[in-house]
């Protein structure tokens, strides 16, 4: 005869109605979630392939944990470097503004009005 029929109640409880993803990133997250749920179900049922089992075994190794920790620390370092660059830009801008203000107060910098007067004097 044919294959045994699946229990419709259990298949209904396992299937979720997902709203359509609005972005490719959201769609990717949905697919990852579904794949993870399926892998978990296969592991519980004892029907998981050797690739699925190996994948999750590797995630639990100390090397994988160290690699994740290293990546997290590298991300923190990169963020700190980016913040330092932004901070340096702000400091340079402040120094530039301070120097311009000092020149103006000491009389070294010409104002826009003086430049306009000098331009007008050439006409006469």
C-alpha positions, 0 to 999 in steps of 0.5 A: 500500500502507500506510505503511512499518513502523517498525523494532521494535528501534529503537522498543523502544530509544527507549521507556522504561518509567517508573515512575508518578510519585508527585506532580504535580511528579514527573509534570511532570518526567517529561513535560518530560523526555520532551518534551525527548527527543522534540524532540532526536530530531526535531532529529536526524532533521530532522523537527522543526517550526518551533516546536521549532526556534525554541524551541531557537534562542531558548534559545541567544541571548545575551538568553535567557542574560542573562535566566536569569542575571538570574533566578538573581541575583534568586533569590539576592537573595530568599533573602538577604532571607528569611534577613535577615528570619529573622535579624532576628526572632531578634535581636529575640527575643534582645533581648526575652529580654535585657531581660526578664532585666535587669528580673528581675535589677534587681528591676523585674519581678515573679515569678509567685510574687509575683503569686500572693501578691498575688492571695491577699492580696486574699482575706484 
